[in-house]
Amino acid sequence: MTNPIKTWFFELIEDAIGSKAMNQFKKEEDDRKNPESNKKPEQD
């Protein structure tokens, strides 16, 4: 079960900065936590 305060906090931040920015933040956090699993082959 997730922490309801943490969930509320992130929803509050998402409302303040917008969902697009929040999704980018979540993606960057996932990349930082799992750098090898999220690497994609570079395309030319």
Phi and psi restraints in degrees (range 20) as a CNS / XPLOR table:
assign (resid 1 and name C) (resid 2 and name N)
       (resid 2 and name CA) (resid 2 and name C) 1.0 -82.5 20.0 2
assign (resid 2 and name N) (resid 2 and name CA)
       (resid 2 and name C) (resid 3 and name N) 1.0 158.3 20.0 2
assign (resid 2 and name C) (resid 3 and name N)
       (resid 3 and name CA) (resid 3 and name C) 1.0 -73.8 20.0 2
assign (resid 3 and name N) (resid 3 and name CA)
       (resid 3 and name C) (resid 4 and name N) 1.0 119.0 20.0 2
assign (resid 3 and name C) (resid 4 and name N)
       (resid 4 and name CA) (resid 4 and name C) 1.0 -64.9 20.0 2
assign (resid 4 and name N) (resid 4 and name CA)
       (resid 4 and name C) (resid 5 and name N) 1.0 -30.3 20.0 2
assign (resid 4 and name C) (resid 5 and name N)
       (resid 5 and name CA) (resid 5 and name C) 1.0 -68.5 20.0 2
assign (resid 5 and name N) (resid 5 and name CA)
       (resid 5 and name C) (resid 6 and name N) 1.0 -42.3 20.0 2
assign (resid 5 and name C) (resid 6 and name N)
       (resid 6 and name CA) (resid 6 and name C) 1.0 -63.8 20.0 2
assign (resid 6 and name N) (resid 6 and name CA)
       (resid 6 and name C) (resid 7 and name N) 1.0 -42.3 20.0 2
assign (resid 6 and name C) (resid 7 and name N)
       (resid 7 and name CA) (resid 7 and name C) 1.0 -61.2 20.0 2
assign (resid 7 and name N) (resid 7 and name CA)
       (resid 7 and name C) (resid 8 and name N) 1.0 -46.2 20.0 2
assign (resid 7 and name C) (resid 8 and name N)
       (resid 8 and name CA) (resid 8 and name C) 1.0 -60.8 20.0 2
assign (resid 8 and name N) (resid 8 and name CA)
       (resid 8 and name C) (resid 9 and name N) 1.0 -44.1 20.0 2
assign (resid 8 and name C) (resid 9 and name N)
       (resid 9 and name CA) (resid 9 and name C) 1.0 -60.0 20.0 2
assign (resid 9 and name N) (resid 9 and name CA)
       (resid 9 and name C) (resid 10 and name N) 1.0 -48.1 20.0 2
assign (resid 9 and name C) (resid 10 and name N)
       (resid 10 and name CA) (resid 10 and name C) 1.0 -66.4 20.0 2
assign (resid 10 and name N) (resid 10 and name CA)
       (resid 10 and name C) (resid 11 and name N) 1.0 -33.7 20.0 2
assign (resid 10 and name C) (resid 11 and name N)
       (resid 11 and name CA) (resid 11 and name C) 1.0 -66.7 20.0 2
assign (resid 11 and name N) (resid 11 and name CA)
       (resid 11 and name C) (resid 12 and name N) 1.0 -38.1 20.0 2
assign (resid 11 and name C) (resid 12 and name N)
       (resid 12 and name CA) (resid 12 and name C) 1.0 -63.3 20.0 2
assign (resid 12 and name N) (resid 12 and name CA)
       (resid 12 and name C) (resid 13 and name N) 1.0 -45.8 20.0 2
assign (resid 12 and name C) (resid 13 and name N)
       (resid 13 and name CA) (resid 13 and name C) 1.0 -63.0 20.0 2
assign (resid 13 and name N) (resid 13 and name CA)
       (resid 13 and name C) (resid 14 and name N) 1.0 -42.8 20.0 2
assign (resid 13 and name C) (resid 14 and name N)
       (resid 14 and name CA) (resid 14 and name C) 1.0 -60.1 20.0 2
assign (resid 14 and name N) (resid 14 and name CA)
       (resid 14 and name C) (resid 15 and name N) 1.0 -41.8 20.0 2
assign (resid 14 and name C) (resid 15 and name N)
       (resid 15 and name CA) (resid 15 and name C) 1.0 -63.4 20.0 2
assign (resid 15 and name N) (resid 15 and name CA)
       (resid 15 and name C) (resid 16 and name N) 1.0 -36.5 20.0 2
assign (resid 15 and name C) (resid 16 and name N)
       (resid 16 and name CA) (resid 16 and name C) 1.0 -73.8 20.0 2
assign (resid 16 and name N) (resid 16 and name CA)
       (resid 16 and name C) (resid 17 and name N) 1.0 -42.6 20.0 2
assign (resid 16 and name C) (resid 17 and name N)
       (resid 17 and name CA) (resid 17 and name C) 1.0 -102.1 20.0 2
assign (resid 17 and name N) (resid 17 and name CA)
       (resid 17 and name C) (resid 18 and name N) 1.0 -13.9 20.0 2
assign (resid 17 and name C) (resid 18 and name N)
       (resid 18 and name CA) (resid 18 and name C) 1.0 102.6 20.0 2
assign (resid 18 and name N) (resid 18 and name CA)
       (resid 18 and name C) (resid 19 and name N) 1.0 149.9 20.0 2
assign (resid 18 and name C) (resid 19 and name N)
       (resid 19 and name CA) (resid 19 and name C) 1.0 -69.4 20.0 2
assign (resid 19 and name N) (resid 19 and name CA)
       (resid 19 and name C) (resid 20 and name N) 1.0 -32.2 20.0 2
assign (resid 19 and name C) (resid 20 and name N)
       (resid 20 and name CA) (resid 20 and name C) 1.0 -63.5 20.0 2
assign (resid 20 and name N) (resid 20 and name CA)
       (resid 20 and name C) (resid 21 and name N) 1.0 -46.2 20.0 2
assign (resid 20 and name C) (resid 21 and name N)
       (resid 21 and name CA) (resid 21 and name C) 1.0 -65.4 20.0 2
assign (resid 21 and name N) (resid 21 and name CA)
       (resid 21 and name C) (resid 22 and name N) 1.0 -38.5 20.0 2
assign (resid 21 and name C) (resid 22 and name N)
       (resid 22 and name CA) (resid 22 and name C) 1.0 -67.0 20.0 2
assign (resid 22 and name N) (resid 22 and name CA)
       (resid 22 and name C) (resid 23 and name N) 1.0 -40.3 20.0 2
assign (resid 22 and name C) (resid 23 and name N)
       (resid 23 and name CA) (resid 23 and name C) 1.0 -62.9 20.0 2
assign (resid 23 and name N) (resid 23 and name CA)
       (resid 23 and name C) (resid 24 and name N) 1.0 -38.6 20.0 2
assign (resid 23 and name C) (resid 24 and name N)
       (resid 24 and name CA) (resid 24 and name C) 1.0 -64.0 20.0 2
assign (resid 24 and name N) (resid 24 and name CA)
       (resid 24 and name C) (resid 25 and name N) 1.0 -42.2 20.0 2
assign (resid 24 and name C) (resid 25 and name N)
       (resid 25 and name CA) (resid 25 and name C) 1.0 -61.1 20.0 2
assign (resid 25 and name N) (resid 25 and name CA)
       (resid 25 and name C) (resid 26 and name N) 1.0 -46.4 20.0 2
assign (resid 25 and name C) (resid 26 and name N)
       (resid 26 and name CA) (resid 26 and name C) 1.0 -61.7 20.0 2
assign (resid 26 and name N) (resid 26 and name CA)
       (resid 26 and name C) (resid 27 and name N) 1.0 -40.6 20.0 2
assign (resid 26 and name C) (resid 27 and name N)
       (resid 27 and name CA) (resid 27 and name C) 1.0 -62.9 20.0 2
assign (resid 27 and name N) (resid 27 and name CA)
       (resid 27 and name C) (resid 28 and name N) 1.0 -44.0 20.0 2
assign (resid 27 and name C) (resid 28 and name N)
       (resid 28 and name CA) (resid 28 and name C) 1.0 -65.6 20.0 2
assign (resid 28 and name N) (resid 28 and name CA)
       (resid 28 and name C) (resid 29 and name N) 1.0 -37.5 20.0 2
assign (resid 28 and name C) (resid 29 and name N)
       (resid 29 and name CA) (resid 29 and name C) 1.0 -65.0 20.0 2
assign (resid 29 and name N) (resid 29 and name CA)
       (resid 29 and name C) (resid 30 and name N) 1.0 -42.1 20.0 2
assign (resid 29 and name C) (resid 30 and name N)
       (resid 30 and name CA) (resid 30 and name C) 1.0 -63.3 20.0 2
assign (resid 30 and name N) (resid 30 and name CA)
       (resid 30 and name C) (resid 31 and name N) 1.0 -41.1 20.0 2
assign (resid 30 and name C) (resid 31 and name N)
       (resid 31 and name CA) (resid 31 and name C) 1.0 -63.8 20.0 2
assign (resid 31 and name N) (resid 31 and name CA)
       (resid 31 and name C) (resid 32 and name N) 1.0 -39.1 20.0 2
assign (resid 31 and name C) (resid 32 and name N)
       (resid 32 and name CA) (resid 32 and name C) 1.0 -68.7 20.0 2
assign (resid 32 and name N) (resid 32 and name CA)
       (resid 32 and name C) (resid 33 and name N) 1.0 -37.0 20.0 2
assign (resid 32 and name C) (resid 33 and name N)
       (resid 33 and name CA) (resid 33 and name C) 1.0 -76.1 20.0 2
assign (resid 33 and name N) (resid 33 and name CA)
       (resid 33 and name C) (resid 34 and name N) 1.0 -34.3 20.0 2
assign (resid 33 and name C) (resid 34 and name N)
       (resid 34 and name CA) (resid 34 and name C) 1.0 -130.8 20.0 2
assign (resid 34 and name N) (resid 34 and name CA)
       (resid 34 and name C) (resid 35 and name N) 1.0 68.1 20.0 2
assign (resid 34 and name C) (resid 35 and name N)
       (resid 35 and name CA) (resid 35 and name C) 1.0 -63.4 20.0 2
assign (resid 35 and name N) (resid 35 and name CA)
       (resid 35 and name C) (resid 36 and name N) 1.0 -33.6 20.0 2
assign (resid 35 and name C) (resid 36 and name N)
       (resid 36 and name CA) (resid 36 and name C) 1.0 -77.7 20.0 2
assign (resid 36 and name N) (resid 36 and name CA)
       (resid 36 and name C) (resid 37 and name N) 1.0 -38.2 20.0 2
assign (resid 36 and name C) (resid 37 and name N)
       (resid 37 and name CA) (resid 37 and name C) 1.0 -74.5 20.0 2
assign (resid 37 and name N) (resid 37 and name CA)
       (resid 37 and name C) (resid 38 and name N) 1.0 -19.1 20.0 2
assign (resid 37 and name C) (resid 38 and name N)
       (resid 38 and name CA) (resid 38 and name C) 1.0 -104.5 20.0 2
assign (resid 38 and name N) (resid 38 and name CA)
       (resid 38 and name C) (resid 39 and name N) 1.0 3.5 20.0 2
assign (resid 38 and name C) (resid 39 and name N)
       (resid 39 and name CA) (resid 39 and name C) 1.0 -73.0 20.0 2
assign (resid 39 and name N) (resid 39 and name CA)
       (resid 39 and name C) (resid 40 and name N) 1.0 137.1 20.0 2
assign (resid 39 and name C) (resid 40 and name N)
       (resid 40 and name CA) (resid 40 and name C) 1.0 -113.0 20.0 2
assign (resid 40 and name N) (resid 40 and name CA)
       (resid 40 and name C) (resid 41 and name N) 1.0 147.3 20.0 2
assign (resid 40 and name C) (resid 41 and name N)
       (resid 41 and name CA) (resid 41 and name C) 1.0 -64.7 20.0 2
assign (resid 41 and name N) (resid 41 and name CA)
       (resid 41 and name C) (resid 42 and name N) 1.0 138.6 20.0 2
assign (resid 41 and name C) (resid 42 and name N)
       (resid 42 and name CA) (resid 42 and name C) 1.0 -70.5 20.0 2
assign (resid 42 and name N) (resid 42 and name CA)
       (resid 42 and name C) (resid 43 and name N) 1.0 142.4 20.0 2
assign (resid 42 and name C) (resid 43 and name N)
       (resid 43 and name CA) (resid 43 and name C) 1.0 -111.9 20.0 2
assign (resid 43 and name N) (resid 43 and name CA)
       (resid 43 and name C) (resid 44 and name N) 1.0 143.7 20.0 2
